[in-house]
């Protein structure tokens, strides 16, 4: 290849549009489990053997919505990326080596973490993104527009908190998380009774008993509230994957078809016809 051709290719590369596909926090080995405690994020269900495409797809969608919901943060992130592009190669290498030694958490709004589980992704969210309200906004918008917008992604489940996958740890996490939903009194000094349901799923964790976990979490909710599996005000989502427990409290769970994108758009009903 001539120098002119090589230079032309380099210019093309510089002019390439910015994308959000690649995460800087990759698994140390392919198929490794990288979800940590004390993080928030979104569990993403996707088509089997399409996990890589689903990651690119959902990161594009998440960043599009985040740019609209958090415009100030979007501008700040763009400025940081522009500064990175202006650094010379030696400076970038030095920066990456330093980052690897210090191992800081990424400043990106969204980071893909390996789950070591087929059809399941985990996208860690960083402030200012709140995964519960963020996912609710996306799914409500999809319901309003009836535009599926995803080819490989089928479901989104927000994760407010993560901890080690044992019942005492999950209960401690729930006690903190449930306060604003179930244990905070109103202006009249009374706690408003809520109808609730617990949806629990366990993957690759034989030591966890689902019934015992559900009973323990119901105890944290307390006697002021009642179980309603048909029309609850709030749904407690509990997901266990290997060594990590995940939990969140969401609204409109059944109105938004258990947070299933295909069902929100009526596609599953059409398949059954």
C-alpha positions, 0 to 999 in steps of 0.5 A, a space after each residue: 500500500 502506498 503512503 498516500 493510500 495509507 494516509 487516506 485510510 487514516 483520515 477516514 478513520 478519524 472522520 468515522 462517526 462516534 459510537 458507544 459500542 465498546 466498553 473499556 472494562 472487558 472481562 479478563 477472559 472470555 466467558 468470565 463472570 464480572 458482576 460485582 457487589 454494590 453496583 446498579 445496572 440493567 439485566 438485559 435478556 437477549 437472543 441466544 448466541 446473539 449476545 455481542 450484537 445485543 450489547 451493541 444494540 442496547 448500548 446505542 439505545 441506552 445512550 440515545 435515551 440518556 442523552 435526552 434525559 441527562 443532556 448536561 452529562 452527555 455534553 460533559 462525556 462528549 468533551 472528555 471523548 474529544 480530549 481523548 482523541 486529541 492525545 498523542 499515542 504515547 500519552 494514550 498508552 501511558 494513560 491506559 497503563 496507569 488506569 490498569 494499575 489503579 483499576 478505577 471504575 469507568 466514568 462511562 454511563 454504561 459498562 457491559 459486564 460479563 455474566 457467564 450466562 447465555 442470553 443474559 447481559 448486565 449493563 452497569 449504570 453510573 450516576 446520574 442514571 437511575 436504572 429503575 426510572 430509566 428503564 421505566 421511561 424507555 418501556 413506557 416510551 416503547 408502549 406509547 410509540 409501539 416501536 420495538 426498536 430492538 432486534 436481539 434484545 427482548 427484556 429489560 430488568 433494572 437492578 437497583 443494588 447488588 450484593 453477595 448471593 446469600 439470604 442475610 446479605 440480600 435481606 440487609 440490602 432489602 432493608 435499606 432499599 425498601 424504606 422509601 417504598 414501604 416504611 416511610 410515613 406520609 404527611 399524616 404520619 401514617 404508612 400507606 398500605 401497599 399491595 406488592 408481589 415478589 418475582 424471584 429467579 435463580 440462575 446457576 446458584 444451587 445453594 439458594 432456596 427461592 421459597 425461603 428467600 421470598 419469605 424472608 423478603 416478604 418479612 422485610 416488607 412487613 405486615 402493613 402491606 399485602 401480597 397481590 400477585 394480580 394487581 400489585 402497586 409495586 413488584 420486588 424483582 430479585 435475580 440471583 446469578 452465581 455469587 451475586 444477588 440483585 434486587 429492585 422495586 418497580 411499578 407498572 410491572 404487569 401493565 408493562 408486560 413484565 418489562 418484556 419489549 416484545 409483549 409490550 409491542 404485542 408481538 408475542 400475542 401475534 405469535 400465539 394467533 
